Amino acid sequence: MARREPEVVVITGASAGVGRATAREFARRGARIGLVARDRASLEATRREIEALGGHGLVLPADVSDAGQMEAVAVEAEAVLGPIDIWVNNAFAGMFATFLDMTDAEFQRVTAVTYFGQVNGTRAALRRMILRNRGCVVLVGSALAYRGIPLQSAYCGAKHALQGFQDSLRAELLHAHSRVRVTMVQLSAMNTPQFDWVRARVPGRPRPVAPIFQPEVAARAIWFAAHANRKEVVVGAPAVEAIVGDKLASGLLDGYLARRGVTAQYETPGEPPLRDNLFQPVPGLHRTRGRFSGEARSHAPGLWASRHRAWIAGAATLAAATALVVGLSARVGRLPVSERSS
């Protein structure tokens, strides 16, 4: 992607959690950022944060599940900030409940935000990027895009759908010889406020499955994905384990999650949130980190390895070559003198 300074970036779900952390990550590099979420007051708070860091923010209140609103966001962002270089689809909705404990409206709302929200944002971005033959769309996925877990059937289904959507879209762009890129970041559990406002029908207070990472880890991965020529960036060992484990032993994982996966997702004693943000935003809870900072990790070694895989591959090749030379030298040294030059 051709680089311009400053970059113009649109981030959905920018009022809290990973989206807010991502806005700050781009702001440190002076980006001009369109901030998208439903709650204007929380977006204004994000704008103040990123402008203090050297970026420029434009508040764009909208519901990502509405394709018309996403098109309007793109129009306004380009009119005020300039041509969009990067579009980050981060907004999502979730619910903790068994499938039969969810209503049709609840299941559809989670799908509308988590899946169609990213589809709508991608369409709005590509309508502009294709004409300029440059730009990058970042889809924010999850380990649950590969391995569904109990109590989150709608969310897991939406993340699985995004994988198929990305595969089809990337093939179409490659067929058209387009320089526009679509990449996907697969996250492990993150310490965000979502567990304080997610709708839940469980016996306790919702929580992520450990180990947990700070949202700044995800933000660094999203920035990297937007600037690297990768189809996918996986964040955290749990995401890697879920992806590999599902490929190797999917049936065994079903049984394990049946035994352990339900109770691992809520705390007892504790009550589910009295207010949730499924259909309306919840004021006052919009912040970057959640309540699990005491156990959340600030670094993901696997992400470092992914970002430096060329260096690691080179080092591994050099080490292998050195070992080969050493081994051959040792063998030659053990040969009789008469055989060393033959």
C-alpha positions as CSV (number, residue, x, y, z in Angstrom):
1,M,0.0,0.0,0.0
2,A,1.4,3.4,-1.0
3,R,2.1,5.4,2.2
4,R,1.0,9.0,2.7
5,E,1.5,11.2,5.7
6,P,-0.6,11.5,7.7
7,E,-2.5,8.3,7.2
8,V,-6.3,8.5,7.2
9,V,-7.8,5.7,9.2
10,V,-11.4,4.7,10.1
11,I,-11.9,2.6,13.2
12,T,-15.2,1.1,14.2
13,G,-15.9,0.3,17.8
14,A,-13.6,3.1,18.7
15,S,-15.3,4.1,21.9
16,A,-13.8,1.4,24.2
17,G,-11.6,-1.6,24.5
18,V,-9.5,-2.7,21.5
19,G,-11.0,0.0,19.2
20,R,-10.0,2.7,21.6
21,A,-6.5,1.2,22.1
22,T,-6.1,1.0,18.3
23,A,-7.0,4.6,17.8
24,R,-4.3,5.5,20.3
25,E,-1.8,3.3,18.5
26,F,-2.4,5.1,15.2
27,A,-2.6,8.5,16.9
28,R,1.0,8.1,18.2
29,R,2.0,8.1,14.5
30,G,0.1,11.2,13.7
31,A,-2.8,9.6,11.9
32,R,-6.1,11.4,11.1
33,I,-8.7,9.0,12.5
34,G,-12.5,8.6,11.9
35,L,-13.9,7.3,15.2
36,V,-17.1,5.2,14.8
37,A,-19.4,3.8,17.5
38,R,-22.9,4.5,18.7
39,D,-22.2,6.7,21.7
40,R,-21.1,10.2,20.9
41,A,-19.9,11.1,24.4
42,S,-17.5,8.2,24.6
43,L,-16.2,9.0,21.1
44,E,-15.5,12.5,22.2
45,A,-13.4,11.1,25.1
46,T,-11.5,8.9,22.6
47,R,-10.9,12.0,20.4
48,R,-9.5,13.9,23.3
49,E,-7.1,11.1,24.1
50,I,-5.8,10.7,20.5
51,E,-5.3,14.4,20.0
52,A,-3.3,14.5,23.2
53,L,-1.1,11.9,21.5
54,G,-0.6,13.8,18.3
55,G,-3.3,12.4,16.1
56,H,-6.5,14.1,14.8
57,G,-9.9,12.7,15.5
58,L,-13.3,13.0,13.8
59,V,-16.3,11.8,15.8
60,L,-18.7,9.7,13.6
61,P,-21.6,8.3,15.6
62,A,-23.1,5.4,13.7
63,D,-24.4,1.8,14.0
64,V,-22.2,-0.5,12.0
65,S,-25.1,-2.9,11.3
66,D,-26.7,-0.3,9.1
67,A,-25.1,-0.3,5.7
68,G,-26.4,3.2,4.9
69,Q,-24.8,4.6,8.0
70,M,-21.5,3.1,7.1
71,E,-21.6,4.6,3.6
72,A,-22.4,8.0,5.3
73,V,-19.4,7.5,7.6
74,A,-17.1,6.9,4.6
75,V,-18.4,10.0,2.8
76,E,-17.9,12.3,5.8
77,A,-14.5,10.8,6.7
78,E,-13.2,11.5,3.2
79,A,-14.7,14.9,3.0
80,V,-13.1,16.0,6.3
81,L,-10.0,13.9,6.6
82,G,-9.1,12.9,3.1
83,P,-8.9,9.6,1.2
84,I,-9.1,6.6,3.5
85,D,-5.9,4.6,3.6
86,I,-7.0,2.0,6.3
87,W,-10.4,0.8,7.5
88,V,-10.4,-1.2,10.8
89,N,-13.5,-3.2,11.4
90,N,-13.4,-3.7,15.1
91,A,-17.0,-3.2,16.4
92,F,-18.9,-6.3,17.6
93,A,-21.7,-7.4,19.9
94,G,-21.9,-10.5,22.0
95,M,-24.1,-12.5,24.4
96,F,-23.4,-15.2,27.0
97,A,-26.2,-17.7,26.9
98,T,-27.0,-21.1,25.5
99,F,-28.4,-21.1,22.0
100,L,-31.9,-22.0,23.1
101,D,-31.8,-19.3,25.8
102,M,-31.4,-16.6,23.2
103,T,-34.3,-15.0,21.3
104,D,-34.3,-14.6,17.6
105,A,-33.9,-10.9,17.9
106,E,-30.8,-11.3,20.2
107,F,-29.1,-13.8,17.9
108,Q,-29.8,-11.7,14.9
109,R,-28.5,-8.6,16.6
110,V,-25.2,-10.2,17.5
111,T,-24.8,-11.4,13.9
112,A,-25.8,-8.0,12.5
113,V,-23.1,-6.2,14.4
114,T,-20.3,-8.8,14.5
115,Y,-20.6,-10.1,10.9
116,F,-22.6,-7.7,8.8
117,G,-21.0,-4.7,10.6
118,Q,-17.7,-5.8,9.1
119,V,-19.2,-6.5,5.8
120,N,-20.8,-3.1,5.7
121,G,-17.6,-1.3,6.7
122,T,-15.6,-3.3,4.1
123,R,-18.1,-2.4,1.3
124,A,-18.0,1.3,2.2
125,A,-14.2,1.2,2.2
126,L,-13.7,-0.8,-0.9
127,R,-16.0,1.5,-3.0
128,R,-13.3,4.1,-2.5
129,M,-10.1,2.1,-2.3
130,I,-10.7,0.1,-5.5
131,L,-11.0,3.3,-7.6
132,R,-7.6,4.5,-6.2
133,N,-6.1,1.0,-6.3
134,R,-4.7,1.2,-2.9
135,G,-5.7,0.8,0.8
136,C,-6.1,-1.8,3.4
137,V,-9.2,-3.2,5.2
138,V,-8.5,-4.9,8.5
139,L,-11.1,-7.5,9.7
140,V,-10.9,-8.2,13.5
141,G,-11.4,-11.8,14.2
142,S,-10.9,-14.1,17.1
143,A,-9.6,-17.6,18.0
144,L,-13.3,-18.3,18.0
145,A,-13.3,-17.9,14.2
146,Y,-11.7,-21.4,14.2
147,R,-13.1,-23.0,17.3
148,G,-16.6,-22.3,18.6
149,I,-17.2,-22.5,22.3
150,P,-20.3,-22.9,24.4
151,L,-22.4,-19.9,25.5
152,Q,-21.3,-17.8,22.5
153,S,-23.0,-19.5,19.5
154,A,-24.0,-16.2,17.7
155,Y,-20.6,-14.6,18.2
156,C,-18.7,-17.7,17.1
157,G,-20.9,-18.1,14.1
158,A,-20.3,-14.5,13.0
159,K,-16.5,-14.8,13.4
160,H,-16.5,-18.1,11.4
161,A,-18.5,-16.3,8.7
162,L,-15.9,-13.6,8.5
163,Q,-13.2,-16.2,7.6
164,G,-15.2,-17.3,4.6
165,F,-16.0,-13.7,3.6
166,Q,-12.3,-12.8,3.7
167,D,-11.2,-15.8,1.6
168,S,-13.7,-15.0,-1.1
169,L,-12.9,-11.3,-1.1
170,R,-9.2,-11.8,-1.2
171,A,-9.5,-14.2,-4.2
172,E,-11.6,-11.6,-6.0
173,L,-9.1,-8.8,-5.4
174,L,-6.2,-11.0,-6.5
175,H,-8.2,-12.0,-9.7
176,A,-8.6,-8.3,-10.5
177,H,-4.9,-7.6,-9.9
178,S,-5.9,-5.1,-7.3
179,R,-3.4,-3.5,-4.9
180,V,-6.1,-3.2,-2.2
181,R,-5.5,-5.6,0.7
182,V,-7.8,-7.3,3.1
183,T,-6.2,-8.8,6.2
184,M,-7.6,-10.4,9.4
185,V,-6.3,-10.3,13.0
186,Q,-7.3,-13.3,15.2
187,L,-7.4,-12.2,18.8
188,S,-7.1,-14.2,22.1
189,A,-9.1,-13.1,25.1
190,M,-8.7,-9.3,25.8
191,N,-9.1,-7.3,29.0
192,T,-11.8,-4.9,27.8
193,P,-15.0,-3.5,29.4
194,Q,-17.2,-5.8,27.3
195,F,-17.6,-8.2,30.2
196,D,-19.3,-5.4,32.3
197,W,-22.0,-4.7,29.7
198,V,-22.5,-7.9,27.6
199,R,-26.0,-9.4,27.8
200,A,-25.8,-12.6,29.7
201,R,-28.0,-15.5,31.0
202,V,-25.5,-17.4,33.1
203,P,-25.3,-18.0,36.8
204,G,-22.5,-15.6,37.4
205,R,-20.6,-12.5,36.1
206,P,-19.2,-13.0,32.6
207,R,-15.4,-13.2,32.2
208,P,-12.9,-14.1,29.5
209,V,-11.2,-17.4,29.4
210,A,-7.6,-17.1,30.6
211,P,-5.0,-16.3,29.7
212,I,-6.0,-12.7,29.0
213,F,-4.1,-9.9,27.2
214,Q,-4.3,-6.1,27.5
215,P,-6.1,-4.4,24.5
216,E,-2.9,-2.6,23.6
217,V,-1.5,-6.0,22.5
218,A,-4.3,-6.2,20.0
219,A,-3.8,-2.6,18.9
220,R,-0.2,-3.2,18.0
221,A,-1.2,-6.3,16.0
222,I,-3.9,-4.4,14.1
223,W,-1.4,-1.6,13.3
224,F,1.1,-4.2,12.1
225,A,-1.5,-6.1,10.0
226,A,-2.5,-2.8,8.3
227,H,1.1,-2.3,7.2
228,A,2.3,-5.8,6.5
229,N,1.5,-8.0,3.5
230,R,-0.1,-10.8,5.5
231,K,-3.5,-12.5,5.1
232,E,-3.7,-13.2,8.8
233,V,-2.0,-12.1,12.1
234,V,-2.6,-14.3,15.1
235,V,-2.3,-12.7,18.5
236,G,-1.4,-14.8,21.6
237,A,-0.6,-18.5,22.2
238,P,-4.3,-19.3,23.1
239,A,-5.4,-18.3,19.6
240,V,-2.6,-20.4,18.0
241,E,-3.6,-23.4,20.2
242,A,-7.3,-23.0,19.3
243,I,-6.5,-22.9,15.6
244,V,-4.1,-25.9,15.6
245,G,-6.1,-27.9,18.2
246,D,-9.3,-27.6,16.1
247,K,-7.5,-28.9,13.0
248,L,-5.9,-31.8,14.8
249,A,-8.5,-32.9,17.4
250,S,-11.8,-31.0,16.9
251,G,-13.9,-33.8,18.3
252,L,-11.8,-34.1,21.5
253,L,-12.1,-30.3,21.9
254,D,-15.9,-30.6,21.8
255,G,-15.7,-32.9,24.8
256,Y,-13.2,-30.8,26.7
257,L,-15.2,-27.6,26.2
258,A,-18.4,-29.4,27.3
259,R,-16.7,-30.2,30.6
260,R,-14.7,-27.0,31.2
261,G,-15.8,-24.4,28.7
262,V,-19.1,-23.3,30.4
263,T,-18.0,-22.5,33.9
264,A,-14.8,-20.9,32.7
265,Q,-16.8,-18.1,31.3
266,Y,-18.4,-16.7,34.4
267,E,-17.4,-15.8,38.0
268,T,-19.3,-17.0,41.0
269,P,-20.3,-15.3,43.2
270,G,-21.4,-12.6,40.8
271,E,-24.4,-11.4,38.9
272,P,-24.6,-10.6,35.2
273,P,-24.7,-6.9,34.3
274,L,-28.0,-5.1,35.0
275,R,-27.5,-3.1,31.8
276,D,-26.2,-4.3,28.5
277,N,-25.2,-2.7,25.2
278,L,-26.7,-5.2,22.8
279,F,-29.4,-2.9,21.4
280,Q,-28.4,0.5,23.1
281,P,-25.0,1.8,24.2
282,V,-24.4,1.9,28.0
283,P,-23.1,5.3,29.1
284,G,-20.2,5.6,31.6
285,L,-18.4,2.3,31.0
286,H,-16.4,3.3,27.9
287,R,-12.8,2.9,28.7
288,T,-9.9,1.0,27.2
289,R,-9.2,-1.7,29.8
290,G,-11.6,-3.9,31.7
291,R,-11.5,-5.2,35.3
292,F,-8.9,-8.0,34.7
293,S,-5.7,-5.9,34.6
294,G,-4.4,-7.9,37.6
295,E,-4.1,-11.0,35.4
296,A,-3.8,-9.5,31.9
297,R,-0.6,-9.8,29.9
298,S,1.0,-6.8,28.2
299,H,3.0,-8.8,25.7
300,A,2.3,-11.7,23.4
301,P,5.6,-13.5,22.4
302,G,3.8,-15.1,19.4
303,L,3.0,-11.7,18.0
304,W,6.7,-10.7,18.2
305,A,7.6,-13.9,16.4
306,S,5.0,-13.2,13.7
307,R,6.2,-9.6,13.2
308,H,9.8,-10.8,12.9
309,R,9.3,-14.1,11.1
310,A,11.7,-13.1,8.2
311,W,14.5,-12.4,10.7
312,I,13.7,-15.6,12.7
313,A,13.7,-17.7,9.4
314,G,17.0,-16.1,8.5
315,A,18.5,-16.8,11.9
316,A,17.2,-20.4,11.8
317,T,18.7,-20.9,8.3
318,L,22.0,-19.5,9.4
319,A,22.0,-21.7,12.5
320,A,21.2,-24.8,10.4
321,A,23.9,-23.9,7.9
322,T,26.4,-23.4,10.7
323,A,25.5,-26.7,12.3
324,L,25.9,-28.4,8.9
325,V,29.4,-26.9,8.3
326,V,30.4,-27.8,11.9
327,G,29.2,-31.3,11.4
328,L,31.0,-31.8,8.1
329,S,34.2,-30.3,9.5
330,A,34.0,-32.8,12.3
331,R,33.5,-35.7,9.9
332,V,36.4,-34.6,7.8
333,G,38.6,-34.2,10.8
334,R,37.9,-37.9,11.8
335,L,38.9,-39.2,8.3
336,P,42.3,-40.7,7.7
337,V,44.7,-38.2,6.0
338,S,44.7,-40.1,2.8
339,E,40.9,-39.8,2.4
340,R,40.5,-36.0,3.2
341,S,41.4,-34.9,-0.3
342,S,39.9,-37.7,-2.3
